[in-house]
Amino acid sequence: MALRLTQDQVRQMITHAQREAPAEACGVVVGREGRATAVLPLRNVENSPVRYRLDPQEQLHLLKWLDEEDLEMLAIYHSHPASEAYPSATDVELAYWDECVYLIISLLPPTPTVRAFRLVEGEITEVSLEVGS
């Protein structure tokens, strides 16, 4: 199943990644039935250029809010400030949300790149990312 985002939602993630560089940025994409309705930047408690970890308190509030609003967490995104948009060994090892797509934003020149993956039991599968208006 493809993940559908608007151009504005992709821009929001890229802007967040650029703002947090050289540390990795992270956040989630929420919506329904594979269609994103919002991009929610979260705090990277690692504050590291090579690792990210979503803030546990923010995650707890997010999960409660998703339940109240009848929304799904469609994707978890994070940036790679100085490497390609492909899951690192650490990304694969720490991928706990099998039902989510993992979006990776590379800030390497000439322009930022966003790619989508499923990370399930150590397997990396690229997912179609549909970007519309």
N, C-alpha and C positions, 0 to 999 in steps of 0.2 A: 504494500500500500504506500502510495506517495504521500509526502507531507506537503501541504499547501500553505504558502506564506505570501504576504503582499510584499511589494518592493519596499514599502515603508517599514515593515517589520524586519526585513533583512537589514535595512539601513540602521535601524535602532540597535540591532546586535553588533553591527560593525562599529558604530559610534561608541557603544559601550566598551568594546574591545580596545579601540584606539585610546579612549579616555583612561583605561586602567593600565595600559602598557607602561612599563615593561612587564608588569605582573599579568597573569592570566585573568581574564574576566570570566564570569559565569552567571548563568541565569536559567530560566525555564520559558518554554512556550506553552501556552494553554489554549484550549479550544474544545471543539466537539467534532467527532467523526473525521479526524484527520485534517480539519480546517482550523488554522490558527486564528484566535480572536485577540490574543495579547501576548506581548513579550515582556517578561518581568525580570529585570536585572536583580541579581542577588549578590550578597557579599561573599567574596572568596576569603575564607578564614585563613587560608595558607599564605595569602599575599605573596605569591611566588611566581617567578617567570616560567616555571616548568611543572607546576602542580596546581590543582584547584580542589577545593572542598566547599560545598555549599554550607552556609551557616545553618547549624541544626535548629536554632530557634526560628529562623526564617522558614525553614522547611516545615516545621510543625504548624506555624501559622498558615503557610501556603496550603498544606493538605486539608486543614480545617476549612479554609476559604473555598477551595475547590469543591469540597463536599457540599457546602452551603449553596454554592452557585451552580451546582450540577455541571461542572466543567471537568475536563481531563487534563492531566499533564501530558502533553503530546511529545515534548522534546526537552532535553537538557542541553544547553549550549555552553561552550567555553572556547576560549581563544588560545591559539598558539602564536604568541607574539613573534617568534623567530624560527618557526618551522612550518612545514607544510600542513595542509588541512587533512590529516590522516591520523587515526588513533595511535597514540604511543602505547608501549607495553604497559605503562602505568594506567592509562585511560582504560585499557581492556581489563586489567586486573581489578580496577575499582568500579567497574560498571555493574551496579546492583539493580537497576531498573530495567528489567528485560522488556517491559511493555513500551518503553520510551525509545524514541529516536534520539541519537546523540549527534548534535550539530557541532562542527568544528570550524572555527573562523581563523584562517591564516592571515597574518598581517604582512607577509612577505611581499616585497615589491614585485611587479609594478602596481597591482591593485589587490585589495583584500579578496579572499576566496572563501566561500562557504560550501561545505559538503556535509552530507547526512549519512549516518550509519546506524545499523543495529549491532549491538555488542551483546551477544548471548553465549554464555558458557565458553568464553575465549574465542569465539568465532566472530570475524568482522565481515559484515555484509553491507555494501553500499546501498543506500535507499534513494529513490528518485525524489528530488526536491523541485516542486513546481512553484515558480515565483510569478505572481500575477500583479495586476494593478490594484 
